[in-house]
Amino acid sequence: MTTTNPWHNVSPGDNAPHVVTGIIEIPKGSRAKYELDKESGLLKLDRVLYSSVYYPANYGFIPKTYCDDNDPLDILILSQIDCVPLCIMDAKVIGVMQMIDGGEADDKIIAVAAHDMSVNHINDISELPPHFIDEMRHFFEEYKKLENKTVKVEEFQNKAKAEQIIIDAFKLYDTTFGGKQ
């Protein structure tokens, strides 16, 4: 029996890097930290968050991307609904949150659900309410503190910067994996 691995076998989207496919690992509002098991393609419960905080958006990754942290590129997808893990979503890229996690760069693409009329009118991160940006920053700077780990959110960048990061992650994936998957 062969298992399809969503990291390697799902298209990143026909209109990437503007609209990408996001594979949801963690629903908005969850304290469960699910992670893709890279070998099997299934989800694994990594941990329950130590802090009493909840993911501020649907969280996952963009298929066929690779980053310096040896993981696919992370994505936060804003939507009025909480999506189930392994849901495939079309996501309109609007920006990026650049952060340092444990001393390593760890970018988080920020997008809106392309098929959610409550958010798909948003075209750039500058259109988000400032308080929502503060909530995202707070979540990522706090969620590992009780594990005695440090995360520093450096800055939020616009759509153009996010799209360049996605293109670079596609290139690194192709260089690293080529036709092996």
C-alpha positions, 0 to 999 in steps of 0.5 A, spaced: 500 500 500 502 506 498 501 513 501 500 519 498 505 524 501 501 531 501 508 535 501 511 531 495 504 529 491 500 535 492 500 541 487 502 547 490 497 551 485 496 553 478 497 560 480 503 560 485 506 564 488 499 569 488 495 563 490 497 557 493 495 550 495 495 550 503 495 543 506 492 544 513 495 541 519 492 545 525 485 548 525 484 555 527 483 555 535 487 549 536 492 547 542 494 541 538 501 542 535 500 537 529 506 536 524 506 532 518 510 526 518 515 527 513 516 520 511 509 517 511 505 523 509 500 522 515 499 527 521 503 526 528 501 530 534 507 533 536 505 536 543 499 539 546 501 547 547 504 548 554 501 555 554 494 557 554 494 560 547 490 557 541 492 558 533 490 564 531 489 562 524 489 555 520 496 553 520 499 548 515 504 548 509 505 549 502 507 543 498 513 542 494 517 547 498 523 547 502 526 551 507 533 552 511 529 549 517 528 542 513 521 543 513 516 545 508 514 553 508 509 554 513 502 558 511 497 561 516 490 562 512 485 566 515 478 564 514 472 565 518 472 557 519 476 552 522 479 547 517 480 540 519 487 537 518 489 535 511 484 539 508 487 542 502 485 550 501 486 555 495 490 561 499 491 568 496 498 570 499 497 577 502 504 577 506 509 574 511 511 574 518 518 573 519 521 570 525 527 567 529 525 560 532 530 557 536 536 561 533 533 559 526 529 563 521 522 561 520 518 565 515 510 564 516 506 566 509 500 569 511 494 568 506 486 569 506 482 563 504 481 564 496 474 561 497 471 565 503 468 571 501 469 574 508 476 575 507 478 574 500 477 581 498 484 582 502 490 583 497 495 585 502 497 584 509 497 592 510 489 591 510 489 587 516 487 590 522 493 592 526 490 588 532 490 582 528 497 583 527 498 584 534 495 577 536 499 573 531 505 576 534 503 575 541 501 568 539 508 566 536 512 570 541 508 566 547 507 559 545 513 556 546 515 560 553 513 555 558 517 550 554 523 555 555 524 556 548 525 563 545 521 565 538 522 572 536 517 575 531 522 580 527 517 583 522 511 583 517 512 584 510 508 585 504 505 580 499 511 582 494 516 579 499 512 573 501 511 571 493 519 572 493 520 567 499 515 562 496 519 562 489 525 561 493 522 555 497 520 552 490 527 553 488 530 550 494 525 544 494 527 542 486 534 543 488 533 538 494 528 533 492 528 534 484 525 528 481 526 523 487 519 524 490 
